[in-house]
Amino acid sequence: MKDIKFKDGNDLFNYRVAAVIESNSKYLFQKMPNDTNYTLVGGRVRFMETTKEALIREVLEEVGHDITNDDYHVAEIAENFFDYKDADGVIHKVQTLLFIYKVNISEESNIIKDTVFTMQDKDGTTLHWLSYDEAKKASILPSIAKRLLQEDSLQYEVINDCKYEK
């Protein structure tokens, strides 16, 4: 099945899932090459796929760990609006419907516990385990991610991080 995304000229709509992954009092984030921001592990939901199924698939693809038997639940449903400027200087307006899950991976799991590691077949993206204090100081997107490190009640939020006029 195909990812759920729609383009309108330069603008884009995404339907995504992301995970605040915690294990051993550390949180797992990803970082793209040449990017200063950390992001949550996740990706697009596919047609006819639930957010739960997408979460399990994305964490397995990006981290190499099957969370089927771990503790996880929806922590946030967010409508995220932001712009990004591509390499050609074109500004893209992006609207994302985002389901963020809290995932607690047991200490006994087979997940890689190295502070920084890279999964095979990734585009140079690195995965980083950060302590709570390190994460609070880091630049993490989406902007609500830091709050979700400690809060645990389901919330709905609209995030408008648009910076450019059209």
Buried (B, 14 or more C-beta within 10 A) or exposed (E): EEBBBEEEEEBBBBBBBBBBBBBEEBBBBBBBEEEEEBBBBBBBBBEEBEBBEBBBBBBEEBBBBBBEEBEBEBBBBBEBBBBEEEEEEEBBBBBBBBBBBBBEBEEEBEBBBEEEBEBEEBEEBBBBBBEEEBBEEBEBBBBBBBEBBEBEEEBEBEBEEBEEEE
